Amino acid sequence: MKLDRIELVQCQLCGRAGGHSSTLDDLLWSCPDCGFVWTAGSAKPPAELYDEAYYTTDGYQDYFASAGQRRFEARRRLRWLLSAVRPKVLLEAGPAGGYFLEAAHHAGITTSGIEVSEAAARFANEHLHMPVRHGYFETIAPTLTADTVCAFHVLEHVEDPRAFLHAAHTALTPNGWLALEVPNIASAAAHRLGRDWPAVAPAYHRWHFTPQTLSRMLMESGFRVISHDTVFSRFYWRPMGRLRNARDLLVADLAASRSPRVTHPHLGDLLRVFARRDDRAVS
């Protein structure tokens, strides 16, 4: 009988040192105590990974040439954000080319961003005229102040998720809002597709969250979780894209959720969380 390989590193969530099991043909590790999942091996530092090629050929089908789709996604995320909070000063971690900042700016919100990719920060500044600093969020954010911090598909990429959340906590005003979106490793698609689930992305995604593990990490990082839900990937597709892929995605989503809705409490591809800086424990 083949025994599971054992990962000897410390779990980022519960601190268990060793005894972690490999999954998906050794692509991922899973902690048996808390269920946290991460990518096997070590990746390059984010500043080295997210060069111009990532946005044109590797991670996207040319991010910089798909403004219509990016603005559609940005409007959807802004609508979700405004359903819970009306920011005055918003700081976005990892804004990429700046389309969400652009949407928030047009809604009358004072915005800025911090982007680890020099190519993406340059695009945001030069093409969208959005104030995006180039550098690490963990270093720059504690020098700034905002009542709302947003991070869409960032937390799964960072070197240390707790350090990232600490920086967000420091930047926020008391009771400030944190809005996160990450891939949901507990989704129906992740279970159905296994290593072929696109969000496994072992070259880029270090950490894999469920509603339970992300909520626990947030609470242990000084936040109060207000709500969480999930959306299926087609939520961010424009109507023609949904029609073209209806047979592949809609049928599978219907089978999993028993509903045509694009949202679901826990089975959708993408996990969205609202949390607030919790200062009740601070003396």
Residue pairs with C-beta under 8 A, 6 or more apart in sequence:
4 21
4 22
5 21
5 22
5 26
6 18
6 19
6 20
6 21
7 18
7 19
7 20
7 21
7 22
7 29
7 40
8 17
8 18
9 17
9 18
9 20
9 29
10 16
10 17
10 18
11 17
11 20
11 31
11 33
11 34
11 36
12 36
12 38
12 160
12 161
12 162
12 207
12 217
13 31
13 34
13 36
13 213
13 216
13 217
14 31
14 33
14 34
14 36
16 31
16 32
16 33
16 34
19 32
20 29
20 30
20 31
20 32
21 29
21 30
21 32
22 28
22 29
22 30
22 40
23 29
23 30
23 37
24 194
24 195
24 200
25 195
26 40
27 39
27 40
27 195
27 200
27 202
28 37
28 38
28 39
28 40
28 200
28 202
28 208
29 37
29 38
29 39
29 40
30 36
30 37
31 37
34 213
34 216
35 210
35 212
35 213
36 207
36 213
37 185
37 207
37 208
37 209
37 210
37 213
38 206
38 207
38 208
39 202
39 205
39 206
39 207
39 208
40 202
41 202
43 49
43 203
43 204
43 206
45 159
46 116
46 136
46 157
46 158
46 159
47 116
47 117
47 118
47 136
49 157
49 203
49 204
50 59
50 116
50 117
50 119
50 120
50 157
51 117
51 118
51 119
52 119
54 60
54 117
54 204
55 62
55 63
55 64
55 96
55 97
55 117
55 119
55 120
56 62
56 63
56 64
59 204
60 66
63 70
63 96
63 97
63 120
64 97
64 123
64 127
67 99
68 238
69 238
69 241
70 97
70 99
71 99
71 102
71 103
72 236
72 238
73 99
73 100
73 236
74 99
74 100
74 102
74 103
75 103
76 235
76 236
77 100
77 103
77 150
77 152
77 181
78 100
78 103
78 104
78 107
80 179
80 272
81 87
81 104
81 148
81 150
81 179
82 107
84 177
84 179
84 226
84 227
84 274
85 148
85 177
85 179
85 274
87 104
87 109
87 146
87 147
87 148
87 177
88 109
88 110
88 147
89 109
89 110
89 145
89 146
89 147
89 148
90 101
90 104
90 109
90 110
90 111
90 112
90 146
90 147
90 148
90 149
90 150
91 111
91 112
91 113
91 114
91 141
91 144
91 146
91 148
91 149
91 150
91 171
92 100
92 101
92 104
92 111
92 112
92 113
92 114
92 149
92 150
92 151
92 152
93 113
93 114
93 137
93 141
93 149
93 150
93 151
93 154
93 164
93 168
94 113
94 114
94 115
94 116
94 137
94 151
94 152
94 153
94 154
94 157
95 101
95 113
95 114
95 115
95 120
95 124
95 130
95 132
96 115
96 117
96 120
96 124
97 120
97 123
97 124
97 127
97 128
98 113
98 120
98 123
98 124
98 125
98 127
98 128
98 130
98 132
99 128
100 150
100 152
101 111
101 112
101 113
101 124
101 128
101 130
101 131
101 132
102 128
102 130
104 111
105 111
105 130
111 130
111 131
112 130
112 131
112 132
112 133
112 144
112 146
113 121
113 124
113 130
113 131
113 132
113 133
114 132
114 133
114 135
114 136
114 137
114 140
114 141
115 121
115 124
115 132
115 133
115 134
115 135
116 134
116 135
116 136
116 137
117 134
118 134
120 132
121 132
121 133
121 134
122 134
124 130
124 132
125 131
125 132
133 140
137 151
137 154
137 158
137 164
137 167
137 168
138 158
138 160
138 163
138 164
138 166
138 167
139 167
141 149
141 167
141 168
141 170
141 171
142 167
142 170
142 171
144 171
145 171
145 172
145 173
146 171
146 172
146 173
146 176
147 172
147 173
147 176
147 177
148 172
148 176
148 177
148 178
148 179
149 168
149 171
149 172
149 176
149 177
149 178
149 179
150 178
150 179
150 180
151 164
151 168
151 178
151 179
151 180
151 181
152 180
152 181
153 181
153 182
153 183
154 164
155 161
155 164
155 165
155 180
155 182
155 207
155 209
155 214
156 182
156 183
156 199
156 205
156 206
156 207
156 208
156 209
157 204
157 205
157 206
158 164
158 206
158 207
159 206
161 207
161 217
162 217
162 220
162 221
165 178
165 217
165 218
165 221
165 222
165 223
166 221
166 222
168 178
169 221
169 222
169 223
169 277
172 178
172 277
173 277
174 277
174 279
175 276
175 277
175 279
176 276
176 277
177 274
177 275
177 276
177 277
178 218
178 223
178 273
178 274
178 275
178 276
178 277
179 272
179 273
179 274
180 214
180 271
180 272
180 273
180 275
181 270
181 271
181 272
181 273
182 209
182 214
182 270
182 271
183 190
183 199
183 205
183 208
183 209
183 269
183 270
183 271
184 190
184 209
184 210
184 211
184 230
184 266
184 268
184 269
184 270
184 271
185 199
185 208
185 209
185 210
186 210
186 211
186 212
186 266
186 267
187 197
187 230
187 267
187 268
187 269
187 270
188 252
188 253
188 256
188 257
188 267
188 268
189 197
189 232
189 233
189 252
189 256
189 269
190 197
190 199
190 200
190 269
192 252
192 256
199 205
199 208
199 269
200 208
209 217
209 271
210 271
211 228
211 230
211 266
211 271
211 273
214 228
214 271
214 273
215 225
215 228
215 273
218 225
218 273
218 275
219 225
219 278
222 277
222 278
222 279
222 281
223 275
223 276
223 277
223 278
224 275
224 276
224 277
224 278
224 280
225 273
225 274
225 275
226 274
226 275
226 276
227 273
227 274
228 271
228 272
228 273
228 274
229 263
229 264
229 265
229 268
229 271
229 272
230 263
230 264
230 265
230 266
230 267
230 268
230 269
230 270
230 271
230 272
231 262
231 263
231 264
231 268
231 269
231 270
231 272
232 249
232 253
232 257
232 262
232 263
232 264
232 268
232 269
232 270
233 249
233 269
233 270
234 241
234 242
234 245
234 249
234 250
234 253
234 262
235 262
235 263
235 268
235 270
236 270
237 245
242 249
242 250
250 260
254 260
256 267
257 264
257 267
257 268
262 268
